[in-house]
């Protein structure tokens, strides 16, 4: 639909685009009336298209706001996940140390067999 409207705007009659056509029409009331009708149609078309563009901008700004909110939540979740990962890595390091200490202690026990 947007492309159709843009095509209609691109194909507006020359008398709508060039103000000198009114001067050239002089006292030709039929030509002036046709120019008036063309200008009114063009104005309606451009007003409609302007409303469509405003609605699209509004929708895009809304989507941008939602995306920003999602990014903020994702960053917060990532920070929490990184903190949990760090905590788990620290616990794993502690467990590894305990394992080494236990193995060292077991290795230092006398063989009773």
C-alpha positions as CSV (number, residue, x, y, z in Angstrom):
1,X,0.0,0.0,0.0
2,X,2.8,2.4,0.9
3,X,4.5,1.8,-2.5
4,X,1.2,2.5,-4.3
5,X,0.8,5.8,-2.4
6,X,4.4,6.8,-3.2
7,X,3.7,6.0,-6.9
8,X,0.6,8.1,-6.8
9,X,2.5,11.0,-5.3
10,X,5.3,10.6,-7.9
11,X,2.6,10.8,-10.6
12,X,0.8,13.9,-9.4
13,X,-0.2,16.1,-12.3
14,X,2.2,18.9,-13.3
15,X,-0.3,21.6,-12.5
16,X,-0.2,20.5,-8.8
17,X,3.6,20.6,-8.7
18,X,4.2,23.9,-10.6
19,X,2.5,27.1,-9.3
20,X,3.1,28.8,-12.6
21,X,0.4,26.7,-14.2
22,X,-2.2,28.8,-12.4
23,X,-0.7,31.9,-14.0
24,X,-0.6,30.2,-17.3
25,X,-4.3,29.3,-17.1
26,X,-5.1,33.0,-16.8
27,X,-8.9,33.4,-17.0
28,X,-9.6,29.9,-18.2
29,X,-12.0,29.0,-15.4
30,X,-12.4,25.3,-16.5
31,X,-8.6,24.9,-16.4
32,X,-8.4,26.7,-13.0
33,X,-11.2,24.5,-11.6
34,X,-9.4,21.4,-12.8
35,X,-6.2,22.6,-11.1
36,X,-8.2,23.3,-7.9
37,X,-9.6,19.8,-8.0
38,X,-6.1,18.3,-8.6
39,X,-4.6,20.3,-5.8
40,X,-7.4,19.1,-3.4
41,X,-6.9,15.5,-4.4
42,X,-3.1,15.9,-4.0
43,X,-3.6,17.5,-0.6
44,X,-5.8,14.7,0.6
45,X,-3.3,12.1,-0.7
46,X,-0.4,13.8,1.0
47,X,-2.3,14.2,4.2
48,X,-3.2,10.6,4.2
49,X,0.4,9.6,3.5
50,X,1.7,12.0,6.2
51,X,-0.6,10.3,8.7
52,X,0.6,6.9,7.6
53,X,4.2,8.0,8.1
54,X,3.5,9.5,11.5
55,X,1.8,6.2,12.5
56,X,4.8,4.2,11.3
57,X,7.2,6.5,13.2
58,X,5.1,6.1,16.3
59,X,5.1,2.3,15.9
60,X,8.9,2.2,15.3
61,X,9.5,4.3,18.3
62,X,7.4,1.9,20.3
63,X,9.3,-1.1,19.0
64,X,12.6,0.7,19.8
65,X,11.4,1.3,23.4
66,X,10.5,-2.4,23.7
67,X,13.9,-3.5,22.3
68,X,15.7,-1.2,24.7
69,X,13.8,-2.7,27.6
70,X,14.6,-6.2,26.4
71,X,18.3,-5.3,26.1
72,X,18.3,-3.9,29.6
73,X,16.8,-7.1,31.0
74,X,19.2,-9.2,29.0
75,X,22.2,-7.2,30.3
76,X,20.9,-7.6,33.9
77,X,20.4,-11.3,33.4
78,X,23.8,-11.6,31.9
79,X,25.4,-9.8,34.9
80,X,23.6,-12.2,37.3
81,X,24.7,-15.2,35.2
82,X,28.3,-14.0,35.2
83,X,28.2,-13.5,39.0
84,X,26.8,-17.1,39.4
85,X,29.5,-18.4,37.1
86,X,32.2,-16.7,39.1
87,X,30.8,-18.1,42.3
88,X,30.6,-21.6,40.8
89,X,34.2,-21.3,39.6
90,X,35.3,-20.3,43.0
91,X,33.5,-23.3,44.6
92,X,35.1,-25.6,42.0
93,X,38.5,-24.2,42.8
94,X,37.8,-24.7,46.5
95,X,36.7,-28.3,45.8
96,X,39.8,-28.9,43.7
97,X,42.0,-27.7,46.6
98,X,40.2,-29.9,49.1
99,X,40.5,-32.9,46.7
100,X,44.3,-32.2,46.4
101,X,44.6,-31.9,50.1
102,X,42.7,-35.1,50.6
103,X,44.8,-36.9,48.0
104,X,48.0,-35.6,49.6
105,X,46.8,-36.7,53.1
106,X,45.8,-40.2,51.7
107,X,49.2,-40.5,50.0
108,X,51.0,-39.6,53.3
109,X,49.2,-42.4,55.3
110,X,51.2,-45.4,55.9
111,X,50.5,-48.6,53.9
112,X,48.8,-51.0,56.4
113,X,48.5,-53.9,54.0
